[in-house]
Amino acid sequence: MLMRSMRGERGSKLKNLIEDKISKFSDLDSSNFRYILKEGGFRWGEPEGLTVLEGIVKCFQRELNSNWESYFQNADKYHLTNFPNDPFLGIKGVKFKVRDLTLSCFNENYIANDLHVVRVATRIGLLNYGFNFSVDENIEMGNNPNNIKNYLFLHRLFLHLSNQTDKE
């Protein structure tokens, strides 16, 4: 979760620093976070990265009572609506894409709809399979993953397409 929260940051240096500095819950502190962000060359800067990392730890402790099992059960239960009441979505710097990228490691019903995925889907005409979702007022047919209603449409569309191809 810490790695994915860094806005899709993929650098192996950051990954290695996280693995080296954080091995138990008590290692989740600001001094370790600052060291990791500075030494890893986090591209959005230490203050922003620190806000995100501390927010995740606080959310895990306070909102989830340090209970991953309950969190994953809720993520699975609300996957059709893309789990809009996820407490992690209240953290500055964590939106659907970052959260979905993390959840995709644990649940097949989540995918991070970034611009590149959406461009391919648009160009090969896959958005046309989403016309029947237009009755839901919470979503809006479109291909802008930065628009929350478009993102929710894309989430539903890719679940629908996945279910269509899952048949034997």
Contact map, one row per residue, 1 for C-alpha under 8 A:
111110000000000000000000000000000000000000000000000000000000000000000000000000000000000000000000000001000000000000000000000000000000000000000000000000000000000000000000
111111000000000000000000000000000000000000000000000010010000000000000000000000000000000000000000000000000000000000000000000000000000000000000000000000000000000000000000
111111011100011001000000000000000000000000000000000000000000000000000000000000000000000000000000000000000000000000000000000000000000000000000000000000000000000000000000
111111111000000000000000000000000000000000000000000000000000000000000000000000000000000000000000011011000000000000000000000000000000000000000000000000000000000000000000
111111111000000000000000000000000000000000000000000110000000000000000000000000000000000000001100011001000000000000000000000000000000000000000000000000000000000000000000
011111111000000000000000000000000000000000000000100100000000000000000000000000000000000000000000000000000000000000000000000000000000000000000000000000000000000000000000
000111111000000000000000000000000000000000000000000000000000000000000000000000000000000000001100010000000000000000000000000000000000000000000000000000000000000000000000
001111111100000000000000000000000000000000000000000000000000000000000000000000000000000000000000010010000000000000000000000000000000000000000000000000000000000000000000
001111111110000000000000000000000000000001000000000000000000000000000000000000000000000000000000000000000000000000000000000000000000000000000000000000000000000000000000
001000011111011000000000000000000000000000000000000000000000000000000000000000000000000000000000000000000000000000000000000000000000000000000000000000000000000000000000
000000001111111000000000000000000000000100000000000000000000000000000000000000000000000000000000000000000000000000000000000000000000000000000000000000000000000000000000
000000000111111100000000000000000000000000000000000000000000000000000000000000000000000000000000000000000000000000000000000000000000000000000000000000000000000000000000
000000000011111110000000000000000000000100000000000000000000000000000000000000000000000000000000000000000000000000000000000000000000000000000000000000000000000000000000
001000000111111111000000000000000001101111000000000000000000000000000000000000000000000000000000000000000000000000000000000000000000000000000000000000000000000000000000
001000000111111111100000000000000000000000000000000000000000000000000000000000000000000000000000000000000000000000000000000000000000000000000000000000000000000000000000
000000000001111111110000000000000000000000000000000000000000000000000000000000000000000000000000000000000000000000000000000000000000000000000000000000000000000000000000
000000000000111111111000000000000001000100000000000000000000000000000000000000000000000000000000000000000000000000000000000000000000000000000000000000000000000000000000
001000000000011111111100000000000001000000000000000000000000000000000000000000000000000000000000000000000000000000000000000000000000000000000000000000000000000000000000
000000000000001111111110000000000000000000000000000000000000000000000000000000000000000000000000000000000000000000000000000000000000000000000000000000000000000000000000
000000000000000111111110000000000000000000000000000000000000000000000000000000000000000000000000000000000000000000000000000000000000000000000000000000000000000000000000
000000000000000011111110001000010001000000000000000000000000000000000000000000000000000000000000000000000000000000000000000000000000000000000000000000000000000000000000
000000000000000001111111101100010000000000000000000000000000000000000000000000000000000000000000000000000000000000000000000000000000000000000000000000000000000000000000
000000000000000000111111101000000000000000000000000000000000000000000000000000000000000000000000000000000000000000000000000000000000000000000000000000000000000000000000
000000000000000000000111111100000000000000000000000000000000000000000000000000000000000000000000000000000000000000000000000000000000000000000000000000000000000000000000
000000000000000000000111111100000000000000000000000000000000000000000000000000000000000000000000000000000000000000000000000000000000000000000000000000000000000000000000
000000000000000000000001111110000000000000000000000000000000000000000000000000000000000000000000000000000000000000000000000000000000000000000000000000000000000000000000
000000000000000000001111111110010000000000000000000000000000000000000000000000000000000000000000000000000000000000000000000000000000000000000000000000000000000000000000
000000000000000000000101111111011000000000000000000000001000000000000000000000000000000000000000000000000000000000000000000000000000000000000000000000000000000000000000
000000000000000000000000011111111000000000000000000001000000000000000000000000000000000000000000000000000000000000000000000000000000000000000000000000000000000000000000
000000000000000000000000000111111100000000000000010001000000000000000000000000000000000000000000000000000000000000000000000000000000000000000000000000000000000000000000
000000000000000000000000000011111110000000000000000000000000000000000000000000000000000000000000000000000000000000000000000000000000000000000000000000000000000000000000
000000000000000000001100001111111111000000000000000000000000000000000000000000000000000000000000000000000000000000000000000000000000000000000000000000000000000000000000
000000000000000000000000000111111111100000000000010010000000000000000000000000000000000000000000000000000000000000000000000000000000000000000000000000000000000000000000
000000000000000000000000000001111111110000000100010000000000000000000000000000000000000000000000000000000000000000000000000000000000000000000000000000000000000000000000
000000000000000000000000000000111111111000000000000000000000000000000000000000000000000000000000000000000000000000000000000000000000000000000000000000000000000000000000
000000000000010011001000000000011111111100000000000000000000000000000000000000000000000000000000000000000000000000000000000000000000000000000000000000000000000000000000
000000000000010000000000000000001111111111001100110000000000000000000000000000000000000000000000000000000000000000000000000000000000000000000000000000000000000000000000
000000000000000000000000000000000111111111001100000000000000000000000000000000000000000000000000000000000000000000000000000000000000000000000000000000000000000000000000
000000000000010000000000000000000011111111000000000000000000000000000000000000000000000000000000000000000000000000000000000000000000000000000000000000000000000000000000
000000000010110010000000000000000001111111000000000000000000000000000000000000000000000000000000000000000000000000000000000000000000000000000000000000000000000000000000
000000000000010000000000000000000000111111101000000000000000000000000000000000000000000000000000000000000000000000000000000000000000000000000000000000000000000000000000
000000001000010000000000000000000000111111111100100000000000000000000000000000000000000000000000000000000000000000000000000000000000000000000000000000000000000000000000
000000000000000000000000000000000000000011111000000000000000000000000000000000000000000000000000000000000000000000000000000000000000000000000000000000000000000000000000
000000000000000000000000000000000000000001111101100000000000000000000000000000000000000000000000000000000000000000000000000000000000000000000000000000000000000000000000
000000000000000000000000000000000000110011111111100000000000000000000000000000000000000000000000000000000000000000000000000000000000000000000000000000000000000000000000
000000000000000000000000000000000100110001011111110000000000000000000000000000000000000000000000000000000000000000000000000000000000000000000000000000000000000000000000
000000000000000000000000000000000000000000001111111000000000000000000000000000000000000000000000000000000000000000000000000000000000000000000000000000000000000000000000
000000000000000000000000000000000000000000011111111100000000000000000000000000000000000000000000000000000000000000000000000000000000000000000000000000000000000000000000
000001000000000000000000000000000000100001011111111110000000000000000000000000000000000000000000000000000000000000000000000000000000000000000000000000000000000000000000
000000000000000000000000000001001100100000000111111111000000000000000000000000000000000000000000000000000000000000000000000000000000000000000000000000000000000000000000
000000000000000000000000000000000000000000000011111111100000000000000000000000000000000000010000000000000000000000000000000000000000000000000000000000000000000000000000
000011000000000000000000000000000000000000000001111111110000000000000000000000000000000000111100000000000000000000000000000000000000000000000000000000000000000000000000
010010000000000000000000000000001000000000000000111111111000000000000000000000000000000000000000000000000000000000000000000000000000000000000000000000000000000000000000
000000000000000000000000000011000000000000000000011111111100000000000000000000000000000000000000000000000000000000000000000000000000000000000000000000000000000000000000
000000000000000000000000000000000000000000000000001111111110000000000000000000000000000000110000000000000000000000000000000000000000000000000000000000000000000000000000
010000000000000000000000000000000000000000000000000111111111000000000000000000000000000100100000000000000000000000000000000000000000000000000000000000000000000000000000
000000000000000000000000000100000000000000000000000011111111100000000000000000000000000000000000000000000000000000000000000000000000000000000000000000000000000000000000
000000000000000000000000000000000000000000000000000001111111111000000000000000000000000000000000000000000000000000000000000000000000000000000000000000000000000000000000
000000000000000000000000000000000000000000000000000000111111111100000000000000000000001100000000000000000000000000000000000000000000000000000000000000000000000000000000
000000000000000000000000000000000000000000000000000000011111111111100000000000000000000000000000000000000000000000000000000000000000000000000000000000000000000000000000
000000000000000000000000000000000000000000000000000000001111111111000000000000000000000000000000000000000000000000000000000000000000000000000000000000000000000000000000
000000000000000000000000000000000000000000000000000000000111111111000000000000000000000000000000000000000000000000000000000000000000000000000000000000000000000000000000
000000000000000000000000000000000000000000000000000000000111111110000000000000000000001000000000000000000000000000000000000000000000000000000000000000000000000000000000
000000000000000000000000000000000000000000000000000000000011111111110110000000000000000000000000000000000000000000000000000000000000000000000000000000000000000000000000
000000000000000000000000000000000000000000000000000000000001111111100000000000000000000000000000000000000000000000000000000000000000000000000000000000000000000000000000
000000000000000000000000000000000000000000000000000000000001110111110000000000000000000000000000000000000000000000000000000000000000000000000000000000000000000000000000
000000000000000000000000000000000000000000000000000000000001000111111110000000000000000000000000000000000000000000000000000000000000000000000000000000000000000000000000
000000000000000000000000000000000000000000000000000000000000000101111111000000000000000000000000000000000000000000000000000000000000000000000000000000000000000000000000
000000000000000000000000000000000000000000000000000000000000000000111111100000000000000000000000000000000000000000000000000000000000000000000000000000000000000000000000
000000000000000000000000000000000000000000000000000000000000000100111111110000000000000000000000000000000000000000000000000000000000000000000000000000000000000000000000
000000000000000000000000000000000000000000000000000000000000000100111111111000000000000000000000000000000000000000000000000000000000000000000000000000000000000000000000
000000000000000000000000000000000000000000000000000000000000000000011111111100000000000000000000000000000000000000000000000000000000000000000000000000000000000000000000
000000000000000000000000000000000000000000000000000000000000000000001111111110000000000000000000000000000000000000000000000000000000000000000000000000000000000000000000
000000000000000000000000000000000000000000000000000000000000000000000111111111000010000000000000000000000000000000000000000000000000000000000000000000000000000000000000
000000000000000000000000000000000000000000000000000000000000000000000011111111100110010000000000000000000000000000000000000000000000000000000000000000000000000000000000
000000000000000000000000000000000000000000000000000000000000000000000001111111100000000000000000000000000010100000000000000000000000000000000000000000000000000000000000
000000000000000000000000000000000000000000000000000000000000000000000000111111100000000000000000000000000000000000000000000000000000000000000000000000000000000000000000
000000000000000000000000000000000000000000000000000000000000000000000000011111111111000000000000000000000000000000000000000000000000000000000000000000000000000000000000
000000000000000000000000000000000000000000000000000000000000000000000000001111111110000000000000000000000000110000000000000000000000000000000000000000000000000000000000
000000000000000000000000000000000000000000000000000000000000000000000000000001111110000000000000000000000000000000000000000000000000000000000000000000000001001000000000
000000000000000000000000000000000000000000000000000000000000000000000000000001111111000000000000000000000000000000000000000000000000000000000000000000010001000000000000
000000000000000000000000000000000000000000000000000000000000000000000000001001111111000000000000000000000000010000000000000000000000000000000000000000010011000000000000
000000000000000000000000000000000000000000000000000000000000000000000000011001111111110000000000000000000000000000000000000000000000000000000000000000000000000000000000
000000000000000000000000000000000000000000000000000000000000000000000000000001001111110010000000000000000000000000000000000000000000000000000000000000000000000000000000
000000000000000000000000000000000000000000000000000000000000000000000000000000000011111010000000000000000000000000000000000000000000000000000000000000000000000000000000
000000000000000000000000000000000000000000000000000000000000000000000000001000000011111111000000000000000000000000000000000000000000000000000000000000000000000000000000
000000000000000000000000000000000000000000000000000000000010001000000000000000000000111111100000000000000000000000000000000000000000000000000000000000000000000000000000
000000000000000000000000000000000000000000000000000000010010000000000000000000000000011111100100001000000000000000000000000000000000000000000000000000000000000000000000
000000000000000000000000000000000000000000000000000000000000000000000000000000000001111111110111001000000000000000000000000000000000000000000000000000000000000000000000
000000000000000000000000000000000000000000000000000000000000000000000000000000000000011111110110000000000000000000000000000000000000000000000000000000000000000000000000
000000000000000000000000000000000000000000000000000100110000000000000000000000000000001111111110000000000000000000000000000000000000000000000000000000000000000000000000
000000000000000000000000000000000000000000000000001100100000000000000000000000000000000011111110000000000000000000000000000000000000000000000000000000000000000000000000
000010100000000000000000000000000000000000000000000100000000000000000000000000000000000000111110000000000000000000000000000000000000000000000000000000000000000000000000
000010100000000000000000000000000000000000000000000100000000000000000000000000000000000111111111111000000000000000000000000000000000000000000000000000000000000000000000
000000000000000000000000000000000000000000000000000000000000000000000000000000000000000011111111111000000000000000000000000000000000000000000000000000000000000000000000
000000000000000000000000000000000000000000000000000000000000000000000000000000000000000010000111111100000000000100000000000000000000000000000000000000100000000000000000
000000000000000000000000000000000000000000000000000000000000000000000000000000000000000000000111111110000000001111000000000000000000000000000000000000000000000000000000
000110110000000000000000000000000000000000000000000000000000000000000000000000000000000000000111111111000000000100000000000000000000000000000000000000000000000000000000
000110000000000000000000000000000000000000000000000000000000000000000000000000000000000110000111111111100000000100000000000000000000000000000000000000000000000000000000
000000000000000000000000000000000000000000000000000000000000000000000000000000000000000000000001111111110000011100000000000000000000000000000000000000000000000000000000
000100010000000000000000000000000000000000000000000000000000000000000000000000000000000000000000111111111000011100000000000000000000000000000000000000000000000000000000
100110000000000000000000000000000000000000000000000000000000000000000000000000000000000000000000011111111100000000000000000000000000000000000000000000000000000000000000
000000000000000000000000000000000000000000000000000000000000000000000000000000000000000000000000001111111110011000000000000000000000000000000000000000000000000000000000
000000000000000000000000000000000000000000000000000000000000000000000000000000000000000000000000000111111111111100000000000000000000000000000000000000000000000000000000
000000000000000000000000000000000000000000000000000000000000000000000000000000000000000000000000000011111111000000000000000000000000000000000000000000000000000000000000
000000000000000000000000000000000000000000000000000000000000000000000000000000000000000000000000000001111111000000000000000000000000000000000000000000000000000000000000
000000000000000000000000000000000000000000000000000000000000000000000000000100000000000000000000000000111111110000000000000000000000000000000000000000000000000000000000
000000000000000000000000000000000000000000000000000000000000000000000000000000000000000000000000000000011111111000000000000000000000000000000000000000000000000000000000
000000000000000000000000000000000000000000000000000000000000000000000000000100100000000000000000000000010011111000000000000000000000000000000000000000000000001000000000
000000000000000000000000000000000000000000000000000000000000000000000000000000100100000000000000000110110011111100000000000000000000000000000000000000000010000000000000
000000000000000000000000000000000000000000000000000000000000000000000000000000000000000000000000100110110001111110000000000000000000000000000000000000000010000000000000
000000000000000000000000000000000000000000000000000000000000000000000000000000000000000000000001111110010000011111000000000000000000000000000000000000000000000000000000
000000000000000000000000000000000000000000000000000000000000000000000000000000000000000000000000100000000000001111111100000000000000000000000000100000100110000000000000
000000000000000000000000000000000000000000000000000000000000000000000000000000000000000000000000100000000000000111111100000000000000000000000000100000000000000000000000
000000000000000000000000000000000000000000000000000000000000000000000000000000000000000000000000000000000000000011111110000000000000000000000001100000000000000000000000
000000000000000000000000000000000000000000000000000000000000000000000000000000000000000000000000000000000000000011111111000000000000000000000000000000000000000000000000
000000000000000000000000000000000000000000000000000000000000000000000000000000000000000000000000000000000000000011111111100000000000000000000000000000000000000000000000
000000000000000000000000000000000000000000000000000000000000000000000000000000000000000000000000000000000000000011111111110000000000000000000011100000000100000000000000
000000000000000000000000000000000000000000000000000000000000000000000000000000000000000000000000000000000000000000111111111000000000000000000010000000000000000000000000
000000000000000000000000000000000000000000000000000000000000000000000000000000000000000000000000000000000000000000011111111100000000000000000000000000000000000000000000
000000000000000000000000000000000000000000000000000000000000000000000000000000000000000000000000000000000000000000001111111111100000000000000000000000000000000000000000
000000000000000000000000000000000000000000000000000000000000000000000000000000000000000000000000000000000000000000000111111111100000000000000010000000000000000000000000
000000000000000000000000000000000000000000000000000000000000000000000000000000000000000000000000000000000000000000000011111111000000000000000000000000000000000000000000
000000000000000000000000000000000000000000000000000000000000000000000000000000000000000000000000000000000000000000000001111111000000000000000000000000000000000000000000
000000000000000000000000000000000000000000000000000000000000000000000000000000000000000000000000000000000000000000000000111111110000000000000000000000000000000000000000
000000000000000000000000000000000000000000000000000000000000000000000000000000000000000000000000000000000000000000000000111111111100000000000000000000000000000000000000
000000000000000000000000000000000000000000000000000000000000000000000000000000000000000000000000000000000000000000000000110011111110000000000110000000000000100000000000
000000000000000000000000000000000000000000000000000000000000000000000000000000000000000000000000000000000000000000000000000011111110000000000000000000000000000000000000
000000000000000000000000000000000000000000000000000000000000000000000000000000000000000000000000000000000000000000000000000001111111000000000000000000000000100010000000
000000000000000000000000000000000000000000000000000000000000000000000000000000000000000000000000000000000000000000000000000001111111110000001000000000001000100000000000
000000000000000000000000000000000000000000000000000000000000000000000000000000000000000000000000000000000000000000000000000000111111110000001000000000000000000000000000
000000000000000000000000000000000000000000000000000000000000000000000000000000000000000000000000000000000000000000000000000000001111111000000000000000000000000000000000
000000000000000000000000000000000000000000000000000000000000000000000000000000000000000000000000000000000000000000000000000000000111111100101000000000001001000000000000
000000000000000000000000000000000000000000000000000000000000000000000000000000000000000000000000000000000000000000000000000000000111111110111000000000000000000000000000
000000000000000000000000000000000000000000000000000000000000000000000000000000000000000000000000000000000000000000000000000000000001111110000000000000000000000000000000
000000000000000000000000000000000000000000000000000000000000000000000000000000000000000000000000000000000000000000000000000000000000111111110000000000000000000000000000
000000000000000000000000000000000000000000000000000000000000000000000000000000000000000000000000000000000000000000000000000000000000011111110000000000000000000000000000
000000000000000000000000000000000000000000000000000000000000000000000000000000000000000000000000000000000000000000000000000000000000000111110000000010010000000000000000
000000000000000000000000000000000000000000000000000000000000000000000000000000000000000000000000000000000000000000000000000000000000110111111000000111111000000000000000
000000000000000000000000000000000000000000000000000000000000000000000000000000000000000000000000000000000000000000000000000000000000010111111100000011011000000000000000
000000000000000000000000000000000000000000000000000000000000000000000000000000000000000000000000000000000000000000000000000000000110110000111110000011001100000000000000
000000000000000000000000000000000000000000000000000000000000000000000000000000000000000000000000000000000000000000000000000000100000000000011111000001001100000000000000
000000000000000000000000000000000000000000000000000000000000000000000000000000000000000000000000000000000000000000000110010000100000000000001111100001100100000000000000
000000000000000000000000000000000000000000000000000000000000000000000000000000000000000000000000000000000000000000100100000000000000000000000111111001100000000000000000
000000000000000000000000000000000000000000000000000000000000000000000000000000000000000000000000000000000000000011100100000000000000000000000011111101100100000000000000
000000000000000000000000000000000000000000000000000000000000000000000000000000000000000000000000000000000000000000000000000000000000000000000001111101100000000000000000
000000000000000000000000000000000000000000000000000000000000000000000000000000000000000000000000000000000000000000000000000000000000000000000001111111100000000000000000
000000000000000000000000000000000000000000000000000000000000000000000000000000000000000000000000000000000000000000000000000000000000000000100000111111110000000000000000
000000000000000000000000000000000000000000000000000000000000000000000000000000000000000000000000000000000000000000000000000000000000000001111000001111111000000000000000
000000000000000000000000000000000000000000000000000000000000000000000000000000000000000000000000000000000000000000000000000000000000000000111111111111111100000000000000
000000000000000000000000000000000000000000000000000000000000000000000000000000000000000000000001000000000000000010000000000000000000000000100011111111111110000000000000
000000000000000000000000000000000000000000000000000000000000000000000000000000001100000000000000000000000000000000000000000000000000000001110000000111111111000000000000
000000000000000000000000000000000000000000000000000000000000000000000000000000000000000000000000000000000000000000000000000000000100100000111100000011111111100000000000
000000000000000000000000000000000000000000000000000000000000000000000000000000000000000000000000000000000000000010000100000000000000000000001110100001111111110000000000
000000000000000000000000000000000000000000000000000000000000000000000000000000000100000000000000000000000000011010000000000000000000000000000000000000111111111000000000
000000000000000000000000000000000000000000000000000000000000000000000000000000011100000000000000000000000000000000000000000000000000100000000000000000011111111100000000
000000000000000000000000000000000000000000000000000000000000000000000000000000000000000000000000000000000000000000000000000000101100000000000000000000001111111110000000
000000000000000000000000000000000000000000000000000000000000000000000000000000000000000000000000000000000000000000000000000000000000000000000000000000000111111111000000
000000000000000000000000000000000000000000000000000000000000000000000000000000010000000000000000000000000000100000000000000000000000000000000000000000000011111111100000
000000000000000000000000000000000000000000000000000000000000000000000000000000000000000000000000000000000000000000000000000000000000000000000000000000000001111111110000
000000000000000000000000000000000000000000000000000000000000000000000000000000000000000000000000000000000000000000000000000000001000000000000000000000000000111111111000
000000000000000000000000000000000000000000000000000000000000000000000000000000000000000000000000000000000000000000000000000000000000000000000000000000000000011111111100
000000000000000000000000000000000000000000000000000000000000000000000000000000000000000000000000000000000000000000000000000000000000000000000000000000000000001111111110
000000000000000000000000000000000000000000000000000000000000000000000000000000000000000000000000000000000000000000000000000000000000000000000000000000000000000111111110
000000000000000000000000000000000000000000000000000000000000000000000000000000000000000000000000000000000000000000000000000000000000000000000000000000000000000011111110
000000000000000000000000000000000000000000000000000000000000000000000000000000000000000000000000000000000000000000000000000000000000000000000000000000000000000001111111
000000000000000000000000000000000000000000000000000000000000000000000000000000000000000000000000000000000000000000000000000000000000000000000000000000000000000000111111
000000000000000000000000000000000000000000000000000000000000000000000000000000000000000000000000000000000000000000000000000000000000000000000000000000000000000000000111
